[in-house]
């Protein structure tokens, strides 16, 4: 997630940098057309200015012609000025300094323009006053009172020449010469009366021309003093410098852009290569996966077959184990029953033998009595005294009888216990079942464990009696084994919620919670290795479950354990009957 | 009893938790012996502390004190008395314990036959008539073991583990000979001085019971220890009744137990060699097995061997 965010940010940053660089290199004032237009404007302005300055000088030299050149120059200057004005904003965009300079320049052009106007009028004035002077002089020169070649004639001519020179020159240095000539003329006028008026008039016209010429010269000076050219040069220089700088900068940016673009390209190339490679790997993994998939299917099939076989084996083994547990329980039971039978059989047989052994002695006694031989009688009585022998015979035969009865009862109990010939749904009195089981395991409990019976009247319960007997035997056996030494097993039966309840409580060692949680699991045992397969209670559990009953256990370490078996009083339907033929068969084989 | 018993009559003690058994036994033996009965193990222990007996016969399965406990107590309290187990319950562990701890003379199953029982009791009384000689105390220091070391141990077992375990337990204290057939065992017995034999119940599929009976008969000083991985009640009863085996060990045997057994068996062999009459106390009912031994020619070989020794 974080990685993705970082990726997006870096891509965004790269694009922003790229845009900035492009904008920097493409900034408006730096377009070539704009640049050229500005330079042209400046050049035209310069040309116009120089033209104006030239026209100022030329106008002086062409006093006779009209001052049309000056007006043209002023118009051109104005055109160039307005062209510059249109570019002023562009200069401002380049630099504020440049804009200021341009503004100053425009002001000066305006000033020059007005000065040119003034100058034009002054030149016109000078031209008319000069024309007037020349008329008076020509009239004087041809005046009859002034002969050609006279000194005065020469002086007048000279004056005309000097004044013309003065009027044409912007910086005349012949003012003293003119003044000297004027002084001479005024002196001449005093002596020549006929020429006096003309000479005085010439003198006044000369002064007017001189005055007009001086004013025009002053204006021309002012025009020439305007620093338009310098400022134009400065503006141009600064603009060009600035432009060059900007150009360098843009070039730098361009270089950076090129490098940056190159770098980006490299990065994209790398990413693309990586992507390509990843795709390649992905393709390969995909192929491998597919191969693996195919193999896996085969393996799974193989494993499934193995597992199925293992499961079958396990089931077989479990069945064998259940069988061997049954056999072990049976073996234990048979050993116990054998002892139970062998004991009465032992004394019954011994007693019968003893009685039979006594028979010859008794016969001898009878024979002796019949013979009437007292010595023989005495002998026979010694070997078999009837007063002792008869009660003993009675006792021995009575014991033998008792022993045989015991054996008969035991065998009946075994037969009851196995119930091989009964069905699953037989109505069975659980109290009888408990008593039968007690009889079977009596040899374990006799003399050591006290049995307390608290039986309620139980209605017959539908069940497989042989299996229920096995349950009771198992629970009683466990109870007996839990009691080390002397103790009590209390058995209580009752009816509760349509269930027959059998409670078997012992005063044995008890179990902890962990053991209690596992006792109904197959193969769980607390007995030493080889003493039990751990199937006993799991079989009990299964039998009770098959009967749709329940089994519970309560136990406290050191106090004892209570097992509570509940069986339904009514048959749960036909479900049980299907087992009727299958289940008891197992016992039939082992007991038969 | 109207006729006062002469003081020389042998005294028998019968122990059982079933009074009718005791009455029956009393009826059989009261004519010939001085019969005492104890109903239950606790009463038996009480009686054993007070009176002396030639023969003690106990049931195994009793609610208060089991028969093995009674016989073990009898062995300590009255080593002179011959001990027997009379029971209808063939619990293997009880039988092995009665052999090893009770050192019983016979194991009698219920139901019995009066005549056989009479014979057995008579044999026991004969065995009890031989004065009991206690085993010599074990030598205090290792240097005195030298005398015992001469007596070798014969292992008759196909399983090499028995020899390996025995060698490991004994180190170089004693010679250990190994035979994997009865033939080889006989040869070794003829060539070496052997006092103790450790044997499986069968080698090469052949039961060793006839051999043991024959050895009991003709080489009574030889002490037999059975070592087996397949003990069952029937074999064990046969071993004690027909072979009077000294001990019956179940494989695998702990090293310490093996060593202890060899030592006590050697001391017993030494005792039997020095007091040949003591063999009468451990005489076995060899007749059934000897017939087998005779048929197989084993007896002849052993008789020959006996001359050798």
Interface residues (C-beta under 8 A of the other chain):
Chain A: X335 X336 X338 X339 X341 X342 X343 X344 X345 X346 X347 X348 X349 X350 X351 X353 X354 X357 X385 X388 X392 X395 X396 X399 X402 X403 X443 X446 X447 X448
Chain B: X2 X17 X18 X20 X21 X23 X24 X25 X27 X28 X40 X61 X62 X63 X64 X87 X88 X89 X90 X91 X109 X110 X111 X112 X113 X114 X115 X117
